């Protein structure tokens, strides 16, 4: 123990494990309440019992309360998720994992039939994902049974009772401290090794990155109202300097980081996607290139895996499957890199975007709202994206950091099959705060543009089809806002003519949906309602002044040039026919089934030349980057981005 720093949770030796819940209950009666406003649709703010549960569990197991709170924040941001499991079978504020049953019940949600390669010059590719393998689960996915052994509490209590769950987490931390031969110190600085072990990582880099994040949270302090309406506070400890040398005692393997392109602030290993021929002149599962020299890199695409970690890694190592650049693990934010950034992975369903993007797959499931993402994964992903953005000059905004659901169909026929991940439950507002680019107002009241920015926890639109087609999904925070044809929730939803279907509230239906960080031109206002230009239509969303879901914005827009009643919209920015050299077949510049009418304006994200990367052979000697004279503007046209020819529009500041 160093110094005289004390932290709530240091008391005489703990009693028998079964006293944990009684201790929590007793402490709940003694400590003052901490109230906060509950999210809309969540239970009302309660009596601070979760804060008291942390204090009681810390005292029972002699774990510094700040350490317990910091670990829990990194796992769940103190949310309990109504007892539902995370994407890896983690439960409660401490994310205690019991993954066997949870993973056995998951399945791939078929939210699209796109060709991931998206290149007209090659035959379509439609790989099928493998089911999750639950035969041999690593220790990081089985912490809840271990917590049950340590506390004497039932698995059911640890899954459903937040106080019991916190006690289970405290017991695991205390056990890790003892296994390291360290005392149950009052000083949180003495718990670095135990925190690293709590991550469940089997390599030192992942464990260290996790522990560093926990101590960063403790130093900065946090406070928030949870999904159950509980106000929890972790006071800041800016002077705290943990004993990082403890990690050497943890018996973890050295990381396999050689060859990776990752920042030093994350744990990263190289698990390569194969570049192999497999008969009939075909090969996989990516293309060699010389990026960013040729072609350039302009996008980062955020995906979810629709599968568990081990199964996903098996798929990306199959030469007949598809590829992406990085996979991020939910439990601890660990990263595996598969394709070098200089090469083109097959992930976005649009060859133009593939050729100019880096793809990140996050372990998760779009249509399982309570299969939540961990704070550890969000933070690791944000660090990776910041690193890539700096290295390749990618702007950190929602026109360049795209969800897979923002990538346009390259042609009219591909629109219905395009994927819709990471979906409405990805917390874009929190993600951009972690990126250091919080989504803030960019103009004064009644500005001509707005940026979508609902309060994630309070914004709970109804979705259907998560578990059973047509049945309501569980209420949950969302980054998305629904659009109507008039300023009335009873009005029909906005229709997407490219999909050719009647719009619904389905979790995979993007017809009538805008998302956090996307910006649009204001078309009209009516009381608590705002209309925007969207897919060539006036689309309304409820935007009350007291609880706005959008903020004023500034930027450039485009509108058809004088004399044009409407202009075509494209899903890719390809060069004109005259730009293609001999030996490279000219690609069609084919418009999508939309028009941008005169009088409407759409926000500009970029101005780009027409560009096409020709890569249809295993040997790269025939690969070419074709750049034309025609220029395009990338615009936020609907939920997905799109392109218009610069010659067809005029720019409005």
C-alpha positions in Angstrom: 0.0 0.0 0.0 1.4 3.4 -0.9 0.6 6.7 0.8 -2.4 7.4 3.0 -5.0 7.7 0.2 -8.3 6.1 1.3 -11.2 5.1 -0.8 -14.7 4.0 0.3 -14.7 0.2 0.4 -11.8 -0.4 2.8 -13.1 -2.1 5.9 -12.0 -5.0 8.1 -11.8 -8.5 6.6 -14.9 -9.6 4.6 -17.4 -11.9 6.1 -18.7 -15.0 4.4 -19.6 -14.4 0.7 -23.3 -14.9 1.2 -23.4 -11.7 3.2 -22.9 -9.6 0.1 -26.5 -8.9 -0.8 -27.4 -8.2 2.9 -24.5 -5.7 3.0 -25.7 -4.0 -0.1 -29.2 -3.7 1.4 -27.9 -2.3 4.6 -25.8 0.2 2.9 -28.7 1.3 0.8 -30.5 2.4 3.9 -27.6 4.4 5.3 -26.3 6.4 2.3 -28.1 9.5 1.0 -30.0 9.3 -2.3 -28.6 10.7 -5.6 -31.4 11.5 -7.9 -31.4 12.2 -11.6 -33.8 12.5 -14.5 -34.7 9.2 -16.1 -34.7 8.7 -19.8 -38.1 8.9 -21.5 -39.7 5.5 -21.4 -37.4 4.4 -18.6 -38.4 4.0 -15.0 -38.4 7.3 -13.1 -35.3 8.4 -11.2 -35.0 6.3 -8.1 -33.4 6.5 -4.7 -29.7 6.2 -5.5 -29.7 2.5 -4.6 -27.2 1.6 -7.4 -24.7 4.1 -5.9 -25.2 2.5 -2.5 -24.8 -0.9 -4.0 -21.3 0.0 -5.3 -20.4 1.4 -1.9 -21.7 -1.8 -0.1 -20.0 -4.2 -2.5 -16.8 -2.3 -2.3 -16.9 -2.5 1.5 -17.9 -6.2 1.6 -15.0 -7.3 -0.7 -12.5 -4.6 0.3 -12.2 -3.2 -3.2 -11.7 0.6 -3.6 -15.0 2.0 -4.7 -13.5 4.1 -7.4 -11.9 1.0 -8.9 -15.3 -0.8 -8.9 -17.1 2.2 -10.4 -14.3 2.6 -13.0 -14.4 -1.0 -14.2 -18.2 -1.0 -14.3 -18.3 2.3 -16.3 -15.9 0.8 -18.9 -18.1 -2.3 -19.2 -21.6 -0.9 -19.2 -21.5 2.9 -18.3 -23.3 1.6 -15.2 -26.4 0.5 -17.2 -28.2 -2.8 -16.3 -30.0 -3.2 -19.6 -33.0 -4.7 -17.9 -31.1 -7.9 -17.2 -30.7 -8.5 -21.0 -27.3 -9.8 -22.2 -24.7 -7.9 -24.2 -23.5 -9.2 -27.6 -21.1 -11.5 -25.7 -23.5 -12.7 -23.0 -22.5 -10.1 -20.5 -25.0 -9.1 -17.8 -25.6 -6.1 -15.6 -23.5 -3.1 -14.6 -20.3 -5.3 -14.2 -20.9 -7.1 -17.5 -20.6 -10.5 -15.9 -20.4 -13.0 -18.8 -22.4 -16.2 -19.2 -22.1 -16.5 -22.9 -22.9 -20.2 -23.7 -26.7 -19.8 -23.7 -26.6 -16.3 -25.1 -24.4 -17.1 -28.1 -26.2 -20.4 -28.8 -29.4 -18.5 -29.3 -28.0 -15.8 -31.6 -28.2 -16.0 -35.4 -27.2 -13.9 -38.3 -29.8 -11.3 -39.1 -30.2 -11.2 -42.8 -30.7 -7.5 -43.2 -29.6 -7.4 -46.9 -28.5 -9.5 -49.8 -25.8 -7.2 -51.2 -22.7 -8.2 -53.1 -20.0 -7.0 -50.6 -17.6 -6.4 -53.5 -20.1 -4.3 -55.4 -18.0 -4.2 -58.6 -19.9 -4.6 -61.9 -16.6 -5.8 -63.6 -16.8 -9.0 -61.6 -19.4 -11.7 -60.8 -21.5 -11.0 -57.7 -20.3 -12.5 -54.5 -22.9 -13.8 -51.9 -21.1 -15.5 -49.1 -23.0 -17.1 -46.2 -21.9 -16.6 -42.6 -21.2 -19.5 -40.4 -23.2 -20.1 -37.1 -21.5 -19.2 -33.9 -19.3 -21.9 -32.3 -20.1 -22.3 -28.6 -18.2 -25.5 -28.0 -15.1 -24.0 -26.3 -15.7 -20.6 -24.7 -12.7 -18.6 -23.3 -12.6 -17.6 -19.7 -13.6 -14.0 -20.5 -17.0 -15.3 -21.6 -17.6 -17.2 -18.3 -17.1 -14.7 -15.5 -20.7 -15.0 -14.2 -20.4 -18.6 -13.1 -17.1 -17.8 -11.4 -18.8 -14.8 -9.6 -21.5 -17.2 -8.4 -18.9 -19.5 -6.9 -17.2 -16.6 -5.1 -20.3 -14.9 -3.7 -22.6 -17.9 -3.2 -25.3 -16.0 -5.2 -27.4 -17.6 -7.8 -26.6 -17.1 -11.5 -30.2 -15.7 -11.9 -29.5 -13.1 -9.2 -26.3 -12.1 -10.8 -28.0 -11.7 -14.2 -31.1 -9.8 -13.0 -30.3 -8.0 -9.8 -27.9 -5.0 -10.3 -26.8 -5.0 -6.6 -26.0 -8.7 -6.8 -24.2 -8.1 -10.1 -22.1 -5.4 -8.6 -21.2 -7.7 -5.7 -20.2 -10.4 -8.1 -17.9 -7.9 -9.9 -16.3 -6.8 -6.6 -15.7 -10.5 -5.7 -13.9 -11.1 -9.0 -11.7 -8.1 -8.6 -10.8 -9.1 -5.0 -10.0 -12.7 -6.2 -7.8 -11.3 -9.0 -5.9 -9.2 -6.4 -5.3 -12.2 -4.2 -4.2 -14.4 -7.1 -1.6 -11.7 -7.9 -0.3 -11.9 -4.4 -1.3 -8.3 -3.7 -3.0 -7.0 -0.5 -6.6 -5.8 -0.5 -5.3 -2.2 -0.4 -7.3 1.0 0.3 -5.3 2.7 -2.4 -6.8 2.4 -6.0 -3.4 2.8 -7.4 -2.5 -0.7 -6.1 -5.2 -2.5 -8.2 -3.8 -2.1 -11.7 -3.0 -5.7 -12.1 -6.4 -6.9 -10.9 -8.2 -4.5 -13.2 -6.1 -5.8 -16.1 -7.0 -9.4 -15.1 -10.7 -8.5 -14.9 -10.7 -7.7 -18.6 -10.4 -11.5 -19.3 -7.7 -10.8 -21.9 -5.1 -13.5 -22.4 -2.4 -11.1 -23.7 -0.6 -8.2 -21.9 -1.4 -5.5 -24.5 -5.1 -6.0 -24.3 -5.1 -6.2 -20.5 -3.0 -3.1 -20.2 -5.1 -1.1 -22.7 -8.2 -2.1 -20.7 -6.7 -1.1 -17.3 -5.4 2.2 -18.7 -8.9 3.0 -19.8 -10.3 2.2 -16.4 -7.8 4.5 -14.7 -8.4 7.2 -17.3 -12.1 7.1 -16.3 -11.2 7.3 -12.6 -8.8 10.2 -13.1 -11.4 12.1 -15.2 -14.4 11.2 -13.1 -17.9 10.5 -14.5 -21.5 11.1 -13.6 -24.6 10.0 -15.5 -28.2 8.8 -15.2 -28.4 5.1 -16.1 -31.0 3.4 -18.2 -33.0 2.5 -15.1 -33.0 6.2 -13.9 -30.2 5.8 -11.3 -27.9 8.7 -10.8 -24.3 7.5 -10.3 -21.2 9.6 -9.6 -17.5 8.8 -9.7 -15.5 11.7 -8.3 -12.4 12.7 -10.3 -9.0 11.6 -9.1 -6.7 13.5 -11.5 -3.6 12.7 -9.4 -4.0 8.9 -9.4 -1.0 7.1 -10.8 -1.5 3.3 -10.8 1.3 0.7 -10.3 1.5 -0.5 -13.9 4.5 -2.8 -13.0 1.9 -5.2 -11.5 1.0 -6.4 -15.0 4.3 -8.3 -15.2 2.9 -10.6 -12.5 -0.3 -11.5 -14.4 1.2 -14.3 -16.4 -0.2 -13.0 -19.8 1.3 -13.8 -23.2 3.1 -11.2 -25.2 0.9 -9.6 -27.9 1.1 -10.6 -31.6 1.2 -7.1 -32.8 3.9 -7.4 -35.5 2.7 -6.0 -38.8 -0.4 -4.2 -37.4 -1.4 -0.6 -38.3 -2.8 0.5 -35.0 -2.2 3.3 -32.4 -0.1 2.4 -29.4 -3.1 3.2 -27.2 -5.0 0.0 -28.2 -4.3 -3.7 -28.2 -4.0 -5.0 -31.7 -2.9 -8.3 -33.4 -2.4 -9.4 -37.0 -4.8 -12.1 -38.1 -4.4 -11.9 -41.9 -7.2 -12.3 -44.5 -5.8 -14.7 -47.2 -5.0 -13.4 -50.7 -5.2 -16.7 -52.6 -6.4 -18.2 -55.9 -8.9 -21.0 -55.6 -9.7 -22.2 -59.1 -11.4 -21.0 -62.3 -9.3 -17.8 -62.2 -11.1 -16.6 -59.1 -9.3 -15.4 -55.9 -10.0 -13.8 -52.6 -10.7 -12.3 -50.3 -9.5 -8.7 -51.1 -7.5 -6.8 -53.7 -4.0 -5.5 -53.7 -3.5 -1.8 -54.2 -1.2 1.1 -53.3 -3.4 3.3 -51.2 -3.5 6.1 -50.4 -1.4 6.9 -53.4 -3.7 4.9 -55.8 -6.5 5.0 -55.1 -6.9 7.6 -52.3 -8.6 6.8 -48.9 -11.6 9.1 -47.9 -13.9 7.0 -45.7 -14.1 4.8 -42.7 -17.1 2.4 -42.7 -18.5 1.2 -39.3 -20.1 -2.3 -39.4 -21.4 -4.8 -36.9 -20.3 -8.4 -37.3 -23.7 -10.2 -36.9 -21.7 -12.9 -35.3 -19.5 -13.8 -32.4 -15.7 -13.1 -32.3 -14.3 -16.5 -33.0 -16.7 -17.3 -35.8 -16.1 -14.0 -37.4 -12.4 -14.5 -37.4 -12.9 -17.9 -39.0 -14.9 -16.3 -41.8 -12.4 -13.5 -42.6 -9.6 -16.2 -42.9 -11.6 -18.0 -45.6 -10.3 -17.0 -49.1 -13.8 -17.6 -50.6 -15.4 -15.3 -48.2 -15.3 -11.4 -47.9 -12.9 -9.2 -45.9 -12.6 -6.0 -43.9 -9.6 -4.3 -42.4 -10.2 -4.6 -38.6 -12.5 -6.5 -36.2 -13.1 -5.1 -32.7 -14.0 -7.4 -29.7 -16.9 -6.4 -27.5 -15.6 -7.6 -24.1 -12.4 -5.6 -24.0 -12.1 -3.6 -27.2 -9.3 -5.8 -28.5 -8.6 -5.3 -32.2 -7.6 -7.8 -34.9 -6.3 -6.4 -38.2 -6.8 -8.5 -41.3 -6.1 -6.4 -44.4 -3.4 -3.7 -44.7 -4.8 -0.2 -45.3 -3.0 0.0 -48.6 -5.2 -2.8 -49.9 -8.9 -2.9 -50.8 -11.2 -5.1 -48.7 -14.6 -6.3 -49.8 -17.0 -5.1 -47.2 -19.3 -2.2 -48.1 -21.3 -3.5 -51.1 -20.2 -0.6 -53.3 -16.9 -0.9 -55.2 -16.3 2.9 -55.3 -16.6 3.1 -51.5 -14.6 -0.1 -51.0 -11.8 1.2 -53.0 -11.7 4.4 -50.9 -12.5 3.2 -47.5 -11.3 1.3 -44.4 -13.8 -1.2 -42.9 -14.2 -1.8 -39.2 -16.4 -4.7 -38.0 -17.6 -4.4 -34.3 -18.7 -7.6 -32.6 -22.5 -7.1 -32.3 -26.0 -7.7 -33.6 -28.1 -4.9 -35.3 -31.5 -6.3 -34.4 -30.9 -7.1 -30.8 -31.3 -3.7 -29.0 -30.4 -5.1 -25.6 -27.3 -7.0 -27.0 -25.4 -3.9 -26.1 -22.0 -2.7 -27.0 -19.4 -2.1 -24.3 -17.8 1.2 -23.5 -14.4 -0.6 -23.9 -15.2 -1.4 -27.5 -16.5 2.2 -28.2 -13.3 3.7 -26.8 -11.0 1.3 -28.6 -12.8 1.9 -31.9 -12.6 5.7 -31.4 -8.9 5.6 -30.8 -8.4 3.5 -34.0 -10.6 5.8 -36.1 -8.7 8.9 -34.8 -5.4 7.3 -35.7 -6.6 6.3 -39.2 -8.2 9.8 -39.8 -4.9 11.5 -38.9 -2.8 9.1 -41.0 -4.9 9.4 -44.1 -6.5 12.9 -43.8 -10.0 11.6 -43.4 -12.4 14.2 -42.0 -14.1 13.2 -38.7 -17.7 13.9 -39.7 -20.7 11.8 -40.7 -20.0 12.3 -44.4 -16.7 10.4 -44.1 -17.2 8.2 -41.0 -20.1 6.2 -42.4 -22.2 3.4 -41.1 -22.6 0.5 -43.5 -26.2 1.7 -43.6 -25.1 5.1 -45.0 -23.3 3.5 -48.0 -25.4 3.9 -51.2 -26.4 1.2 -53.5 -24.1 1.5 -56.5 -26.9 0.9 -59.0 -30.7 0.9 -58.9 -31.0 -2.8 -58.7 -28.7 -3.1 -55.7 -30.6 -0.7 -53.4 -33.0 -3.2 -51.8 -30.2 -5.6 -50.9 -27.9 -3.1 -49.2 -27.0 -3.9 -45.6 -28.4 -1.7 -42.7 -25.8 -2.2 -40.0 -24.8 -0.9 -37.4 -28.4 0.2 -37.2 -30.4 2.5 -35.0 -28.9 1.3 -31.7 -25.3 2.4 -32.4 -24.6 5.5 -30.2 -23.2 7.9 -32.8 -23.4 10.9 -30.4 -21.3 9.2 -27.8 -18.9 7.8 -30.5 -18.2 11.3 -31.8 -17.6 12.6 -28.3 -15.0 9.9 -27.9 -13.5 10.9 -31.3 -13.0 14.4 -29.9 -15.5 15.8 -32.4 -18.7 16.2 -30.3 -21.8 17.0 -32.4 -22.6 20.6 -31.4 -24.7 23.4 -32.9 -22.9 25.1 -35.7 -25.2 28.1 -36.2 -27.8 30.3 -34.6 -31.5 29.6 -34.0 -33.6 29.1 -37.1 -30.6 28.3 -39.3 -31.1 27.0 -42.8 -29.5 23.7 -42.0 -29.9 21.2 -39.1 -27.8 18.3 -37.8 -29.6 15.4 -36.2 -28.7 15.0 -32.6 -31.3 13.3 -30.3 -30.5 12.4 -26.7 -29.7 8.8 -27.2 -31.2 7.5 -23.9 -34.3 9.6 -24.1 -34.9 9.0 -27.8 -36.8 5.7 -28.1 -38.7 5.4 -31.4 -40.6 2.1 -31.8 -39.1 -0.5 -34.0 -40.4 -3.9 -35.0 -38.9 -7.1 -36.2 -36.0 -7.6 -33.8 -37.0 -11.1 -32.8 -40.2 -11.8 -34.7 -41.2 -10.1 -37.9 -43.8 -7.5 -37.2 -43.5 -7.7 -33.4 -42.2 -4.7 -31.4 -38.6 -4.5 -30.4 -37.7 -3.9 -26.8 -37.8 -0.1 -25.9 -34.3 1.2 -26.2 -32.2 4.4 -26.8 -31.6 5.2 -30.4 -29.5 7.4 -32.6 -32.2 7.6 -35.3 -35.2 9.9 -35.8 -38.3 8.9 -37.8 -39.6 11.0 -40.8 -43.3 11.6 -41.8 -45.0 13.1 -44.8 -46.7 15.7 -42.7 -46.3 17.3 -39.2 -48.3 14.6 -37.6 -47.3 11.2 -36.1 -50.4 9.8 -37.7 -49.2 10.8 -41.1 -47.7 8.2 -43.5 -44.0 7.6 -43.3 -41.7 8.9 -46.0 -41.2 6.5 -48.8 -38.0 5.5 -50.5 -38.7 4.8 -54.1 -35.4 3.0 -54.5 -36.6 0.3 -52.1 -39.9 -0.1 -53.9 -41.7 -1.1 -50.7 -44.3 0.4 -48.4 -42.3 2.1 -45.5 -42.5 0.4 -42.1 -41.1 0.8 -38.6 -39.0 -2.4 -39.2 -35.5 -2.2 -37.6 -33.9 -2.8 -41.0 -36.2 -0.4 -42.9 -34.2 2.8 -43.7 -37.0 4.4 -45.7 -38.0 7.0 -43.2 -35.0 7.4 -40.9 -32.2 10.0 -40.3 -29.4 9.4 -37.9 -27.2 11.4 -35.4 -24.6 13.6 -37.0 -26.3 13.7 -40.5 -27.1 17.3 -41.7 -29.9 18.4 -43.9 -31.4 21.6 -45.4 -34.5 22.9 -43.6 -37.5 22.9 -45.9 -40.2 24.1 -43.5 -41.2 24.5 -39.8 -44.5 24.1 -38.1 -44.7 24.4 -34.3 -42.8 21.6 -32.8 -42.0 20.1 -36.2 -39.2 20.6 -38.7 -39.1 19.6 -42.3 -36.0 18.7 -44.3 -35.3 17.9 -47.9 -34.8 14.1 -48.1 -34.8 11.8 -51.1 -36.4 14.5 -53.2 -39.2 15.1 -50.8 -40.2 17.3 -47.8 -39.8 15.1 -44.8 -41.1 16.1 -41.3 -39.8 15.1 -37.8 -40.9 16.2 -34.4 -38.4 18.6 -33.0 -39.8 20.4 -29.9 -37.8 23.3 -28.5 -37.8 21.8 -25.0 -36.4 18.5 -26.2 -34.9 19.0 -29.6 -33.7 16.1 -31.7 -31.7 18.4 -34.1 -29.4 21.4 -33.7 -28.7 24.4 -36.0 -25.9 23.7 -38.5 -23.8 25.6 -41.1 -22.3 24.3 -44.3 -22.6 24.2 -48.1 -25.5 22.9 -50.0 -26.2 22.1 -53.7 -29.3 22.7 -55.8 -29.9 22.2 -59.5 -28.4 24.9 -61.7 -30.6 27.4 -63.4 -32.8 26.0 -66.1 -32.9 22.4 -64.8 -36.2 21.1 -63.3 -34.3 18.2 -61.7 -31.0 16.3 -61.9 -30.0 12.7 -61.6 -28.4 11.2 -58.4 -25.7 8.6 -58.4 -24.5 5.8 -56.0 -20.9 6.1 -57.1 -18.6 8.8 -58.6 -17.3 7.1 -61.7 -15.3 8.8 -64.5 -16.7 9.7 -67.9 -16.1 7.1 -70.7 -13.4 9.1 -72.3 -11.2 8.8 -69.2 -10.6 5.0 -69.5 -7.3 3.8 -71.0 -7.1 0.9 -73.4 -7.5 -2.4 -71.7 -9.8 -1.0 -68.9 -13.5 -1.4 -69.7 -15.5 1.8 -69.2 -17.9 1.5 -66.3 -21.4 2.7 -66.6 -22.3 6.1 -65.0 -25.8 4.9 -64.2 -28.1 7.1 -62.1 -30.2 5.8 -59.2 -34.0 5.9 -59.4 -34.1 9.3 -57.6 -34.2 12.9 -58.8 -33.1 16.1 -57.1 -35.7 18.7 -58.0 -35.2 22.4 -58.5 -35.8 24.4 -55.3 -34.4 21.6 -53.0 -31.0 21.8 -51.3 -28.8 19.0 -49.9 -25.7 19.3 -47.7 -22.3 18.8 -49.3 -19.9 16.4 -47.7 -17.1 16.5 -50.3 -16.1 17.4 -53.8 -14.4 14.5 -55.6 -13.2 13.6 -59.1 -14.7 10.7 -60.9 -12.6 7.7 -60.0 -12.6 3.9 -60.6 -10.1 1.3 -59.4 -9.8 -1.6 -61.9 -8.7 -4.7 -60.2 -10.1 -8.0 -61.6 -7.0 -10.2 -61.6 -4.9 -11.9 -59.0 -1.7 -10.4 -60.1 -1.8 -6.6 -59.7 0.2 -5.7 -62.8 -3.1 -5.0 -64.7 -4.7 -2.9 -61.8 -5.3 0.7 -62.7 -6.8 3.8 -61.0 -8.8 5.8 -63.6 -9.4 9.5 -62.8 -11.7 11.5 -65.0 -12.3 15.2 -65.7 -15.9 15.1 -64.4 -16.3 16.1 -60.8 -19.0 15.2 -58.3 -20.4 16.4 -55.0 -21.1 13.9 -52.3 -24.3 14.8 -50.6 -26.5 13.7 -47.7 -29.4 12.7 -49.8 -31.4 10.3 -47.7 -30.3 8.0 -44.9 -27.5 7.1 -47.3 -25.1 9.5 -49.0 -25.2 9.9 -52.7 -23.4 11.8 -55.5 -24.4 14.5 -58.0 -22.3 15.8 -61.0 -20.8 19.2 -60.3 -21.9 20.3 -63.8 -25.5 19.8 -62.8 -25.6 21.9 -59.7 -24.7 25.2 -58.1 -23.3 25.5 -54.6 -25.1 27.6 -52.0 -23.0 28.7 -49.1 
